[in-house]
Amino acid sequence: MGPGFSKLAFKLTFHDLRRISYKEERLKRSNRLTVMLNNREARALDIFCSRYRISNKSEFLRETLMKAILKRFDDEHPSLWEEPEPTLFNQS
């Protein structure tokens, strides 16, 4: 391999790092959300996390919340081919 290879490898690496840092900056979490739980809810969460070996509660809660939100969006999204529910008293 000639001297140009290391220069090319550095350019690719530097470009990849710049792309990664931009992506990481876009995905950086900067908004805080605080959740208050009563004693029973906190205990239930602790038991669940220990039973299923969840070590990062923040990640677990964030993923669970986003899954519920996306599922609701998906369920309520109108469909082009969605037909209305049939009724017994349809006049047509």
C-alpha positions as CSV (number, residue, x, y, z in Angstrom):
1,M,0.0,0.0,0.0
2,G,1.3,3.4,-1.0
3,P,1.4,6.6,0.9
4,G,-1.9,7.7,-0.7
5,F,-3.7,4.9,1.1
6,S,-3.2,6.3,4.6
7,K,-4.3,9.8,3.4
8,L,-7.5,8.3,1.9
9,A,-8.1,6.2,5.1
10,F,-7.8,9.3,7.2
11,K,-10.2,11.3,5.0
12,L,-12.8,8.5,5.2
13,T,-12.4,8.1,8.9
14,F,-12.6,11.9,9.5
15,H,-15.7,12.1,7.2
16,D,-17.3,9.2,9.0
17,L,-16.6,10.8,12.4
18,R,-18.1,14.1,11.3
19,R,-21.2,12.3,10.1
20,I,-21.5,10.3,13.4
21,S,-21.1,13.5,15.5
22,Y,-23.8,15.2,13.5
23,K,-26.1,12.3,13.9
24,E,-25.3,12.0,17.6
25,E,-26.0,15.7,18.0
26,R,-29.4,15.3,16.4
27,L,-30.3,12.4,18.6
28,K,-28.9,13.9,21.8
29,R,-31.6,14.0,24.5
30,S,-31.9,17.5,25.9
31,N,-35.5,17.5,27.2
32,R,-36.1,16.3,30.7
33,L,-39.3,14.5,31.9
34,T,-39.9,13.9,35.5
35,V,-42.3,11.1,36.7
36,M,-43.6,10.8,40.2
37,L,-44.7,7.3,41.4
38,N,-46.4,6.4,44.6
39,N,-44.8,3.6,46.8
40,R,-46.8,0.8,45.3
41,E,-46.0,1.9,41.7
42,A,-42.3,2.3,42.5
43,R,-42.1,-1.1,44.2
44,A,-43.9,-2.7,41.2
45,L,-41.4,-1.1,38.8
46,D,-38.5,-2.3,41.0
47,I,-39.8,-5.8,41.1
48,F,-40.4,-5.9,37.3
49,C,-36.9,-4.5,36.6
50,S,-35.3,-7.1,38.9
51,R,-37.4,-10.0,37.6
52,Y,-36.6,-9.2,33.9
53,R,-33.0,-8.0,34.6
54,I,-33.6,-4.5,33.4
55,S,-30.6,-2.5,34.5
56,N,-31.4,0.9,32.9
57,K,-34.8,2.1,34.1
58,S,-34.6,5.3,32.1
59,E,-34.1,3.4,28.9
60,F,-36.9,1.0,29.8
61,L,-39.4,3.7,30.6
62,R,-38.4,5.7,27.5
63,E,-38.8,2.7,25.1
64,T,-42.1,1.6,26.8
65,L,-43.5,5.1,26.5
66,M,-42.5,5.6,22.9
67,K,-43.9,2.1,21.9
68,A,-47.2,3.0,23.4
69,I,-47.3,6.4,21.6
70,L,-46.3,5.0,18.2
71,K,-48.8,2.1,18.6
72,R,-51.6,4.6,19.3
73,F,-50.6,6.8,16.4
74,D,-50.6,3.7,14.2
75,D,-54.0,2.5,15.4
76,E,-55.6,5.9,14.9
77,H,-54.0,6.7,11.6
78,P,-56.7,6.8,8.9
79,S,-56.4,4.3,6.1
80,L,-57.3,4.9,2.4
81,W,-59.0,1.5,2.2
82,E,-60.7,1.6,5.6
83,E,-64.4,0.9,5.4
84,P,-66.9,2.1,8.0
85,E,-68.3,-0.4,10.4
86,P,-71.5,-2.1,9.1
87,T,-74.7,-1.2,10.9
88,L,-78.0,-3.0,11.0
89,F,-79.8,0.2,10.0
90,N,-77.9,1.1,6.9
91,Q,-80.1,3.0,4.5
92,S,-78.2,2.4,1.3
